[in-house]
């Protein structure tokens, strides 16, 4: 009898249906929850309930896998956010800021930023891609604050604080806001608009 998987399919039928993106999502989960050392082909295979052979149907080697994982992270947590913000250009910049806060809150980008930065410090092969994503984020957020009316040193400081806060907020062991995350997001929005 075939093994059942968490997706409700037999392991045999799942093997042929796994996409490259399935592998990348599973690897991202392993990396974020267990760290770089745990992100082995064996562990990701186990998470997907498939054999290692399925890995090689999508990736030639671990180096390609790591490169594509970083690209997946950039696509999911930087490029897609910027694309959503670009749809709102021409409208009020405050709407773009509100949309960015919504995306950060609902998608959970902050849960993996620290992991990728630690990994980039240890792995020069991925470092430039991670830092390039940082610069893209910086320019996108800076543009929003510029359009709101901030300039010079205050513009850059506000942009850096915004990015640092949202990359770190769930990685520092503090209690959740007593008012709830929705109220916190509204307060954050108001805070960053204050002149």
C-alpha positions, -999 to 999 in steps of 0.1 A, spaced: 0 0 0 15 34 -9 24 58 18 1 87 23 16 122 24 6 153 41 -10 164 8 -34 134 8 -17 118 -22 4 87 -23 41 93 -22 45 77 -56 20 100 -73 35 130 -55 70 124 -68 60 131 -103 39 161 -95 64 180 -74 75 212 -91 108 230 -87 88 256 -67 76 229 -43 112 220 -36 122 256 -31 93 263 -7 102 232 14 138 242 14 129 277 26 108 262 55 137 240 65 162 268 63 141 293 83 130 268 110 161 246 113 190 266 99 215 264 71 231 232 84 198 214 83 190 224 48 203 192 32 188 174 2 179 145 26 160 168 50 141 186 23 133 152 7 119 140 40 99 172 44 83 165 10 81 127 17 100 118 -15 133 103 -24 164 123 -32 161 112 -69 132 137 -72 156 165 -63 178 157 -93 149 160 -117 149 197 -109 184 206 -99 218 195 -112 236 200 -79 235 217 -45 250 249 -59 223 253 -85 197 245 -57 211 272 -34 212 298 -62 176 291 -71 166 292 -35 180 327 -31 163 337 -64 130 323 -50 134 343 -18 141 375 -38 111 368 -61 87 361 -33 98 387 -7 113 415 -27 103 415 -64 67 405 -59 63 432 -32 78 459 -55 55 448 -83 25 452 -60 37 487 -50 43 496 -86 6 490 -94 -2 518 -70 21 544 -85 3 575 -96 -19 574 -65 -12 586 -30 22 574 -17 6 567 17 -14 540 -1 19 524 -12 32 525 24 -1 509 37 1 482 10 38 475 19 28 471 56 0 448 46 23 426 25 49 424 52 23 415 78 4 389 57 33 373 38 57 371 67 88 384 50 104 392 83 104 355 93 132 347 69 153 379 64 176 372 93 182 336 81 192 347 46 215 374 59 233 350 83 236 325 54 250 353 31 277 361 57 288 324 56 283 318 18 299 344 -5 282 327 -35 248 340 -24 258 372 -6 257 395 -36 221 384 -45 210 389 -9 226 423 -7 212 433 -41 177 425 -27 185 448 2 193 476 -21 162 471 -42 141 472 -10 159 503 2 152 521 -31 116 511 -32 109 522 4 130 554 -1 109 563 -31 77 560 -10 90 582 17 104 607 -8 70 609 -25 54 615 10 77 645 14 108 634 33 142 645 20 179 644 27 193 627 58 158 623 73 147 604 42 176 579 44 173 575 82 135 569 79 141 543 52 168 525 72 147 524 103 117 511 84 137 483 68 155 473 100 123 473 121 105 451 97 133 427 92 139 423 129 105 427 146 97 390 150 133 379 155 137 397 188 122 379 217 96 404 228 60 398 238 34 404 210 16 437 211 -11 439 237 -33 458 213 -29 431 186 -9 430 153 -36 450 133 -34 479 157 4 477 157 4 479 119 -18 510 121 4 526 147 35 518 127 19 534 96 11 566 117 46 566 132 64 565 99 43 593 85 50 618 114 71 647 104 
